[in-house]
């Protein structure tokens, strides 16, 4: 009998392909988490800036050490979970030489991929971090091989013994618990989960998450989800026990009952009823009286629109407004209102609180502390809440408001403001911001924070003013729906609930129906950028509301109001023809269309309103845009590296100056304050 010839290359390739499919069909959750991790840690501009911040601090800084530690934990869990799925009671594997090789090497190869993903994310040839991560991946491979040879729990069998038939749930549990490695993986995963949830559920004001920073937090979150996804897949049987589908159905079912996104409401003795909010007309009359010295005065009136854009917009908005205060004396006192969207809205809230808390003579001295507030790390708190406390909420069939991640973001803002400026202003209510011992504070600009009501697509505004529906058509008022005030930090979040990072905020009120029953109406407030990311439209609506009063003052009291609409823009104003995108176009193209139209909508409105202002002749309205020199490395999330923050601050210093002819013209308008108009 002739000996059989060795398999050809094509037969080896076919056998490896079949073996890889058979093994990874069971371990697909590991591949999915690794691919998602690669995207999350390398593609978004926020991820690049987080990595850049760690590089700036150096290899010996604790932030990089935390990343090395979290990557080590992640690697061991990928290795252990892959072995749990492939080596303990799998069904349907056809054992041959190729399958034997994959069963022995896939867990080890999978275990070194986390460090390689981080090395790719950190890749900068002249820095040490990526090389140390590559070294860590090599050491992990050595560790995996060593424990398999020297530690009995991790030992690989000489031959594989797998069942040929499907087992029931009880048998799978028994088989997993009998296996020493299975017990070790389950115990370690449960202990790690409990520790991470407990650790990241501690008060955000303790700043424990901020010490780790977002990258390490995300890695720990990926590790936890890798473990529980692997456990679910281990027990899943798509024919007899579709645990994945059962879990998905359960989560969908209880989502109708565990909505914990109801927004905070302001409580306390000092909170005024919202019925006491001034109307726009009444407020404007008192605002003019506080600035008019005599008949014939010329009074500039500035309406500011702050475009959305995460922490990039927050910094550019605050830096621009503070810079304008420094080059144009009296500027802030003549800003009538701030219309903010998303991060730009948060910037207007911080700026207004700063104006209220510090007298004009003290602001220059306190500005560096204020800068620490606008440049702080707000991503760590919200990402830790998303990955850990909110994971608990998704499984519980009733709402636990304290676990909502948007509240953690709000508390991060308030905590940073208190830590750096020693004031709890953001914890007070929106209307309290304008209350003084002597009455209403007309020296502060009013806030119009723009959100979107998800259920109807309407614009929703959170404001200290009572808005007139004749001018703000089809606009919902947050406080009128709630029937009460909200904390200032909550008002800021209601315009900046960007998808995924934060969730929609639930507002609702009881309405009596004809049949005598109460019905709750309302919806979820999401980011204002869904409707209009520029904030300019709200300025136009407000200006239309003010025009009758402005004309009346001009005719009756001989007071000239010079309106300025100031647009603080941070998006890319250049509309070059882009390169096409073809990979995964069914998924990528709709997302690109949504996100890029969001960004370019501000440019379109800027151009439209700039030309539209020429129609305002009585009064003659000036339109001015102050644009951040766009840089794709400026992030949209809630974390900003020191180098990017310094770059934006320097740009404000360089570009917001009296070299700008429009700003020089604005300053001259302020120079005419108190100058009587000559009457013929």
Residue pairs with C-beta under 8 A, 6 or more apart in sequence:
7 15
12 98
15 96
15 97
15 98
15 99
16 98
16 101
16 102
18 94
18 98
19 94
19 96
19 98
19 99
19 101
19 102
20 102
22 92
22 93
22 94
22 99
23 86
23 93
23 99
23 102
23 103
23 106
24 31
24 106
26 85
26 86
26 90
26 233
27 82
27 85
27 86
27 106
27 110
27 230
27 233
28 233
29 85
29 226
29 229
29 230
29 232
29 233
30 78
30 81
30 82
30 85
30 110
30 226
30 230
32 229
33 222
33 225
33 226
33 229
34 78
34 110
34 113
34 114
34 117
36 222
37 114
37 117
37 219
37 222
38 117
38 120
40 47
40 218
40 222
41 47
41 51
41 117
41 118
41 121
41 215
41 218
42 48
42 117
42 120
42 121
44 635
44 636
44 637
45 632
45 633
45 634
45 635
45 636
46 310
46 379
46 635
46 636
46 637
46 639
47 121
47 215
48 633
48 635
49 633
49 634
49 635
49 637
49 639
49 640
49 641
49 644
50 213
50 214
50 215
50 379
50 639
50 641
51 121
51 122
51 215
52 633
52 641
52 643
52 644
53 63
53 213
53 639
53 641
53 642
53 643
54 61
54 63
54 64
54 67
54 122
54 129
54 213
54 215
55 122
55 124
55 127
55 129
56 641
56 642
56 643
57 63
57 64
58 64
59 128
59 129
59 132
62 211
63 213
63 215
63 216
64 129
66 212
66 213
66 216
67 118
67 215
67 216
67 219
68 132
68 133
68 136
69 216
70 215
70 216
70 219
70 220
70 223
71 114
71 115
71 118
71 133
71 136
71 219
72 136
72 140
73 192
73 219
73 220
73 223
74 114
74 219
74 220
74 222
74 223
74 226
75 111
75 112
75 114
75 115
75 137
75 140
76 111
76 140
77 185
77 188
77 189
77 192
77 223
77 226
77 227
78 107
78 110
78 111
78 113
78 114
78 226
79 107
79 108
79 110
79 111
79 140
79 144
80 107
80 181
80 184
80 185
80 188
81 185
81 189
81 226
81 227
81 230
82 106
82 107
82 110
82 111
82 230
83 107
83 181
83 185
84 176
84 181
84 182
84 185
84 230
84 234
85 230
85 233
85 234
86 103
86 106
86 107
87 103
87 107
87 156
87 160
87 179
87 181
88 175
88 176
88 179
88 181
88 182
88 234
89 162
89 163
89 167
89 171
89 172
89 175
89 176
90 162
91 162
91 163
91 164
91 165
91 166
91 167
93 99
93 103
93 160
93 162
95 160
95 162
100 160
103 160
104 156
107 144
108 141
108 144
108 145
111 140
111 141
111 144
112 137
112 138
112 140
112 141
112 144
113 137
114 137
114 219
115 133
115 134
115 136
115 137
115 140
116 133
116 134
116 137
118 133
118 219
119 130
119 131
119 133
119 134
119 137
120 130
122 129
122 130
122 133
123 130
124 130
144 154
147 153
147 154
148 154
148 155
148 156
149 155
152 180
153 180
153 181
153 184
154 181
166 237
166 239
166 240
167 175
168 241
169 235
169 241
172 234
172 235
173 235
175 182
176 182
176 183
176 186
176 234
177 183
177 186
185 227
186 231
189 224
189 227
189 228
189 231
192 223
192 224
192 227
193 224
193 227
193 228
196 220
196 221
196 224
196 388
197 388
197 389
197 391
197 392
199 208
199 388
200 208
200 209
200 217
200 384
200 385
200 387
200 388
200 389
201 388
201 389
201 403
202 208
203 411
204 381
204 385
204 408
204 411
204 412
204 415
205 411
205 415
207 415
207 419
209 217
209 380
209 381
209 383
209 384
210 377
210 380
210 381
212 220
212 380
213 377
213 380
213 639
214 377
214 379
214 380
214 383
214 639
217 380
217 383
217 384
217 387
218 383
218 387
220 387
221 383
221 384
221 386
221 387
221 388
224 387
224 388
224 391
225 387
232 243
232 244
232 247
233 244
235 241
235 243
236 242
236 243
236 244
237 243
238 244
251 394
251 395
254 395
254 396
254 397
255 394
257 397
257 398
257 399
258 393
258 394
258 396
258 397
258 398
258 399
258 400
259 399
259 506
260 393
260 399
260 400
260 401
260 403
260 404
261 404
261 406
261 503
261 504
261 505
261 506
261 524
262 399
262 401
262 505
262 506
262 507
262 508
263 482
263 486
263 490
263 494
263 505
263 506
263 507
263 525
264 407
264 410
264 486
264 487
264 490
265 482
265 484
265 485
265 486
266 428
266 429
266 430
266 432
266 484
266 485
266 486
266 487
268 429
270 428
270 429
270 432
270 435
271 429
271 431
271 432
271 484
271 485
272 431
272 432
272 435
272 485
274 431
274 466
274 479
274 480
274 483
274 484
274 485
276 431
277 431
277 464
277 465
277 466
277 479
278 286
278 440
278 465
278 466
279 465
279 466
279 468
280 465
280 466
280 467
280 468
280 471
280 542
280 545
280 546
281 468
281 545
281 549
283 442
283 446
283 465
284 336
284 546
284 549
285 549
286 440
286 442
287 336
287 442
288 299
288 553
288 559
288 561
290 442
290 443
291 297
291 299
291 333
291 334
291 673
292 299
292 557
292 559
293 673
293 674
294 674
294 676
295 557
295 558
295 559
295 676
296 558
296 559
296 560
296 675
296 676
296 677
296 679
297 559
297 560
297 673
297 674
297 675
297 676
297 677
298 559
298 560
298 562
298 669
298 672
298 673
298 675
298 677
299 334
299 559
299 560
299 561
299 562
299 673
300 334
300 561
300 562
300 564
300 666
300 669
300 670
300 673
301 334
301 336
301 546
301 550
301 561
301 562
301 563
301 564
302 331
302 334
302 335
302 336
302 563
302 564
302 566
303 335
303 336
303 337
303 339
303 539
303 542
303 543
303 563
303 564
303 565
303 566
304 321
304 335
304 337
304 338
304 339
304 348
304 445
304 539
304 566
304 568
305 339
305 340
305 534
305 535
305 536
305 538
305 539
305 565
305 566
305 567
305 568
306 313
306 317
306 338
306 339
306 340
306 341
306 344
306 345
306 347
306 348
306 535
306 568
307 313
307 341
307 344
307 533
307 534
307 535
307 567
307 568
307 569
307 570
307 571
307 602
308 341
308 342
308 343
308 344
308 345
308 495
308 496
308 527
308 528
308 529
308 533
308 535
308 602
309 316
309 342
309 343
309 344
309 533
309 570
309 571
309 636
310 342
310 343
310 498
310 635
310 636
310 637
310 638
311 343
311 378
311 635
311 636
311 637
311 638
311 639
311 640
312 343
312 570
312 628
312 634
312 635
312 636
312 640
312 648
313 341
313 342
313 343
313 344
313 346
313 347
313 570
314 343
314 344
314 346
314 347
314 350
314 374
315 347
315 374
315 375
315 640
315 645
315 648
315 649
316 344
316 347
316 568
316 570
316 628
316 648
316 652
317 340
317 343
317 344
317 347
317 348
317 351
317 568
317 570
318 347
318 350
318 351
318 370
318 374
319 374
319 648
319 649
319 652
319 656
320 568
320 626
320 652
320 656
321 332
321 335
321 347
321 348
321 351
321 568
322 351
322 354
322 363
322 367
322 370
322 652
323 652
323 653
323 656
324 331
324 332
324 656
324 663
325 331
325 332
325 363
326 364
327 656
327 657
327 658
327 663
327 667
328 663
328 666
328 667
328 670
329 670
330 670
330 673
331 670
332 355
332 360
332 445
333 443
334 670
335 445
336 445
336 446
336 546
337 445
337 446
337 447
337 448
337 465
337 539
337 542
338 348
338 351
338 352
338 445
338 446
338 447
338 448
339 348
339 448
339 450
339 535
339 536
339 538
339 539
339 542
340 346
340 347
340 348
340 349
340 447
340 448
340 449
340 450
340 495
340 528
340 535
341 449
341 450
341 495
341 496
341 527
341 528
341 529
341 532
341 533
341 534
341 535
342 495
342 496
342 498
342 527
342 528
342 529
342 533
343 496
343 636
344 535
344 568
344 570
345 449
345 450
345 492
345 495
345 496
345 528
345 535
346 413
346 492
346 493
346 495
346 496
347 374
348 445
348 447
348 449
349 426
349 447
349 449
349 488
349 489
349 491
349 492
350 370
350 373
350 374
350 413
350 417
350 492
352 433
352 444
352 445
352 447
353 417
353 423
353 425
353 426
353 433
353 488
354 363
354 366
354 370
354 421
355 363
355 443
355 444
355 445
356 425
356 433
356 441
356 444
357 421
357 423
357 425
358 366
366 421
369 420
369 421
370 420
370 421
371 645
371 649
372 416
372 420
373 416
373 417
373 420
373 421
375 640
375 642
375 645
376 412
376 416
376 420
377 638
377 639
378 409
378 412
378 413
378 416
378 638
378 639
379 501
379 637
379 638
379 639
380 412
380 639
381 408
381 409
381 411
381 412
382 405
382 406
382 408
382 409
382 412
382 501
382 502
382 638
383 501
384 408
385 403
385 404
385 405
385 407
385 408
385 409
386 405
386 501
389 402
389 403
389 405
389 408
390 403
390 404
390 405
392 400
392 403
393 399
393 400
393 403
393 404
401 407
404 503
405 502
405 503
406 493
406 497
406 502
406 503
406 505
409 493
409 502
409 638
410 426
410 487
410 489
410 490
410 492
410 493
411 489
413 426
413 489
413 492
414 424
414 426
414 427
414 487
414 489
417 423
417 424
417 425
417 426
418 424
418 426
418 427
425 433
425 488
426 487
426 488
426 489
426 492
427 487
427 488
427 489
428 487
428 488
429 485
429 486
429 487
429 488
430 447
430 462
430 464
430 479
430 485
430 486
430 487
430 488
430 491
431 464
431 485
432 485
432 488
433 441
433 444
433 447
433 464
433 488
434 440
434 441
434 444
434 464
435 441
446 463
446 464
446 465
447 462
447 463
447 464
447 491
448 461
448 462
448 463
448 465
448 538
448 542
449 461
449 462
449 463
449 491
449 492
449 494
449 495
449 528
450 459
450 460
450 461
450 495
450 528
450 531
450 532
450 535
450 538
451 459
451 460
451 461
451 462
451 478
451 494
451 495
451 497
451 525
451 526
451 527
451 528
452 458
452 459
452 460
452 525
452 526
452 527
452 528
452 529
452 530
452 531
453 459
453 460
453 476
453 523
453 524
453 525
453 526
454 504
454 523
454 524
454 525
454 526
454 530
455 523
455 524
456 476
456 523
457 530
457 531
458 474
458 475
458 476
458 531
459 474
459 475
459 476
459 528
459 531
459 532
459 537
459 538
460 475
460 476
460 477
460 478
460 494
460 525
461 467
461 472
461 475
461 476
461 477
461 478
461 538
462 477
462 478
462 479
462 486
462 491
462 494
462 495
463 477
463 478
463 479
466 477
467 475
467 477
467 545
468 545
469 475
470 545
471 541
471 542
471 544
471 545
472 541
472 545
475 541
478 486
478 491
478 494
478 507
478 525
479 485
479 486
481 507
481 508
481 509
481 522
482 507
482 509
483 509
486 494
490 505
493 502
493 505
494 505
494 525
495 527
495 528
496 502
496 527
496 528
497 503
497 504
497 505
497 525
497 526
497 527
498 527
498 529
498 636
499 526
499 527
501 637
501 638
503 524
504 523
504 524
504 525
504 526
505 524
505 525
505 526
506 522
506 523
506 524
506 525
507 522
507 523
507 524
507 525
508 520
508 521
508 522
508 523
509 520
509 521
509 522
510 518
510 519
510 520
511 518
511 519
511 520
511 521
512 518
512 519
513 519
528 535
529 598
530 598
532 538
532 601
532 605
533 571
533 598
533 599
533 601
533 602
534 567
534 569
534 601
534 602
534 605
534 606
535 567
536 565
536 567
536 605
536 606
536 609
537 605
537 609
539 565
540 565
540 609
540 612
543 563
543 565
543 616
543 621
546 563
547 616
547 619
550 561
550 563
550 619
551 618
551 619
553 559
553 561
554 560
554 561
554 619
558 677
558 679
560 619
560 677
561 619
562 619
562 620
562 622
562 669
563 616
563 619
563 620
563 621
563 622
564 621
564 622
564 623
564 624
564 666
564 669
565 609
565 613
565 621
565 622
565 623
565 624
566 624
566 625
566 626
567 606
567 609
567 623
567 624
567 625
567 626
568 625
568 626
569 602
569 606
569 625
569 626
569 627
569 628
570 627
570 628
570 630
570 634
571 599
571 600
571 602
571 603
571 630
572 599
572 600
572 603
572 630
572 632
573 603
573 606
573 627
573 630
574 630
575 600
575 603
581 588
581 589
581 592
606 625
609 623
610 623
610 625
613 621
613 622
613 623
622 662
622 665
622 666
624 662
624 663
624 666
626 655
626 656
628 634
628 648
628 651
629 651
629 655
631 647
633 644
634 640
634 644
634 647
634 648
635 644
656 663
657 663
658 664
658 667
